[in-house]
Amino acid sequence: MKSKPIPQQLSFDARLESISDEKAYFAFTIPLKISRALKTRGPVPISARLNDKVSFFVSLAPIGGGRHWLRVNAKAWKSAKIREGDRVHVTITVLDRASIPKDLEEALRGAGLVDDFRAMSVGQQNFLIKSMDEAAKPETRAKRIQIAVRLARQKREKRSLKAV
């Protein structure tokens, strides 16, 4: 029997919850039905949209029992003008976990490090790719590609040491 593909876009309504007694950290608990539809108990890279106005990138964080949290950074909740306890319409778009920009993939392939890059955490991969995409100059992008290649090489070295 063929399994259903992971939905690319999902939406729900939820209340913004405080997740820290000490700092202004907030999150939405993802409905169990949506967490199950994601078909993973691990982190899930997404683009989130609040009240059809404010968008940001984040990874859904597993919180146990097959559930996830969507952590909302200060910039996002302030821009959306929401506070703890507010009910918000949330739309999430699941990002392609296998998507590596062509120029980065070419550099990784040339160094034989594609699998090592993919072995990095989803969050680290997303951070490096986002950093590249935000580069204003081609030279800056090229430098950031080389940083990603260096980090993939370090990942390989750490994995090799663990195997010994």
C-alpha positions as CSV (number, residue, x, y, z in Angstrom):
1,M,0.0,0.0,0.0
2,K,1.4,3.4,-1.0
3,S,1.8,5.9,1.9
4,K,0.3,9.4,1.6
5,P,2.8,12.2,0.9
6,I,3.5,14.7,3.7
7,P,1.1,17.6,3.3
8,Q,2.9,20.7,2.0
9,Q,0.6,23.3,3.6
10,L,-1.5,23.0,6.7
11,S,-3.4,25.5,8.8
12,F,-5.0,25.6,12.2
13,D,-6.1,28.1,14.9
14,A,-4.3,28.1,18.3
15,R,-3.5,30.2,21.3
16,L,-0.1,31.7,21.8
17,E,1.4,30.1,24.9
18,S,4.3,31.2,27.1
19,I,6.9,28.5,27.3
20,S,9.2,30.2,29.8
21,D,8.7,31.7,33.3
22,E,11.8,33.8,32.9
23,K,11.8,35.2,29.4
24,A,9.3,36.2,26.7
25,Y,9.4,32.9,24.8
26,F,6.2,31.9,23.1
27,A,4.9,28.9,21.0
28,F,1.9,27.3,19.6
29,T,1.1,23.6,20.3
30,I,0.6,22.0,17.0
31,P,-2.7,20.0,16.9
32,L,-2.1,16.2,17.2
33,K,-3.8,15.6,13.9
34,I,-1.3,17.9,12.1
35,S,1.7,16.4,13.9
36,R,0.5,13.0,12.8
37,A,0.1,14.2,9.2
38,L,3.8,15.2,9.2
39,K,4.7,11.5,9.7
40,T,7.7,12.3,11.9
41,R,8.4,12.8,15.6
42,G,11.5,14.8,14.8
43,P,12.0,18.5,13.8
44,V,10.3,19.7,10.7
45,P,11.5,22.7,8.8
46,I,8.6,25.1,7.9
47,S,7.6,28.5,6.8
48,A,5.0,29.8,9.2
49,R,2.4,32.6,8.6
50,L,0.4,34.2,11.4
51,N,-3.0,35.7,10.7
52,D,-2.2,35.7,7.0
53,K,0.2,38.7,7.7
54,V,3.6,37.8,9.2
55,S,5.8,35.0,7.8
56,F,9.0,33.5,9.2
57,F,11.1,30.3,9.0
58,V,11.4,27.9,11.9
59,S,11.5,24.2,12.6
60,L,8.7,22.6,14.5
61,A,10.2,21.1,17.6
62,P,9.1,17.7,19.0
63,I,7.7,17.9,22.5
64,G,6.9,14.2,23.1
65,G,3.9,12.0,22.6
66,G,4.1,12.6,18.8
67,R,3.4,16.3,19.3
68,H,5.3,19.4,18.1
69,W,5.6,23.1,19.1
70,L,5.9,26.0,16.8
71,R,8.2,28.5,18.6
72,V,7.5,32.1,17.7
73,N,10.4,34.5,17.7
74,A,10.0,38.0,19.2
75,K,10.1,39.7,15.8
76,A,7.3,37.6,14.5
77,W,4.9,38.0,17.5
78,K,5.6,41.7,17.8
79,S,5.1,42.2,14.0
80,A,1.8,40.2,14.2
81,K,0.8,42.3,17.2
82,I,-0.2,39.2,19.2
83,R,0.3,38.5,22.9
84,E,0.1,35.5,25.2
85,G,-3.3,34.0,25.1
86,D,-4.4,35.5,21.7
87,R,-6.0,33.1,19.3
88,V,-4.2,33.1,16.0
89,H,-4.7,31.5,12.6
90,V,-1.5,29.7,11.7
91,T,-0.5,28.4,8.3
92,I,2.5,26.2,8.0
93,T,4.3,25.2,4.8
94,V,6.5,22.2,5.1
95,L,9.8,22.9,3.4
96,D,11.5,20.4,1.2
97,R,14.0,18.7,3.5
98,A,16.1,17.6,0.5
99,S,16.5,20.9,-1.2
100,I,20.1,22.1,-1.5
101,P,20.7,25.1,-3.7
102,K,22.5,24.1,-7.0
103,D,25.7,26.1,-6.4
104,L,26.1,24.6,-2.9
105,E,25.3,21.1,-4.1
106,E,28.0,21.5,-6.8
107,A,30.6,22.6,-4.3
108,L,29.7,19.7,-1.9
109,R,29.7,17.2,-4.7
110,G,33.1,18.4,-5.9
111,A,34.4,17.8,-2.4
112,G,32.6,14.5,-2.0
113,L,30.6,15.9,1.0
114,V,26.9,15.9,0.0
115,D,26.1,13.0,2.4
116,D,28.0,14.8,5.2
117,F,26.0,18.0,4.7
118,R,22.8,16.0,4.8
119,A,24.0,14.4,8.0
120,M,23.9,17.8,9.7
121,S,20.9,18.8,11.7
122,V,18.0,20.2,9.7
123,G,18.4,23.4,11.6
124,Q,22.0,23.8,10.8
125,Q,21.4,23.0,7.1
126,N,18.6,25.6,7.0
127,F,20.8,28.2,8.8
128,L,23.6,27.8,6.3
129,I,21.2,27.9,3.3
130,K,19.4,30.9,4.6
131,S,22.7,32.7,5.2
132,M,23.7,32.0,1.6
133,D,20.4,33.2,0.3
134,E,20.6,36.5,2.3
135,A,24.0,37.4,0.8
136,A,23.9,40.6,-1.1
137,K,27.0,40.0,-3.2
138,P,28.1,37.0,-5.2
139,E,31.4,37.0,-3.4
140,T,29.7,36.8,0.0
141,R,27.5,33.9,-1.2
142,A,30.7,32.1,-2.4
143,K,32.3,32.6,1.0
144,R,29.2,31.2,2.7
145,I,29.2,28.2,0.4
146,Q,32.8,27.5,1.4
147,I,31.8,27.8,5.1
148,A,29.1,25.2,4.5
149,V,31.7,22.9,2.7
150,R,34.1,23.3,5.6
151,L,31.4,22.5,8.2
152,A,30.4,19.4,6.1
153,R,34.0,18.3,6.2
154,Q,34.1,18.8,10.0
155,K,31.0,16.7,10.2
156,R,32.7,13.9,8.2
157,E,35.8,14.1,10.5
158,K,33.6,13.8,13.7
159,R,31.7,10.8,12.2
160,S,35.0,9.2,11.3
161,L,36.3,9.6,14.9
162,K,33.2,8.1,16.3
163,A,33.6,5.1,14.0
164,V,37.1,4.3,15.4
